[in-house]
């Protein structure tokens, strides 16, 4: 009888430990554009690339490229699954500015435990030649 009692206690302890909630934020590594990159006027699209990982399961991503006044030039949202995700996309530069323009790409990742991570990189668009 003692064996059954201790077995039930041990089983309860193991299963209750596995149900601990996820408190770890996802990790984001932006690979393109790099911090302070300058996109020449001869280039018509900007490559956006990052890798995100989590100890549990990822849920969604929100990506935005905006100028320093907050005007959005590009946005993307996706549901994502698994413990890692690689994002690669590009946006067309419709018209290069008359003078160098500062832009910020912000990546916002949420996992299934509702933990959030935000990472950003600032880069510049040069005038067309």
Secondary structure as GFF3:
##gff-version 3
##sequence-region A 1 129
A	DSSP	alpha_helix	2	18	.	.	.	ID=ss1
A	DSSP	beta_strand	27	32	.	.	.	ID=ss2
A	DSSP	beta_strand	38	39	.	.	.	ID=ss3
A	DSSP	beta_strand	45	53	.	.	.	ID=ss4
A	DSSP	beta_strand	58	67	.	.	.	ID=ss5
A	DSSP	beta_strand	72	79	.	.	.	ID=ss6
A	DSSP	beta_strand	84	92	.	.	.	ID=ss7
A	DSSP	beta_strand	101	111	.	.	.	ID=ss8
A	DSSP	beta_strand	116	125	.	.	.	ID=ss9
###
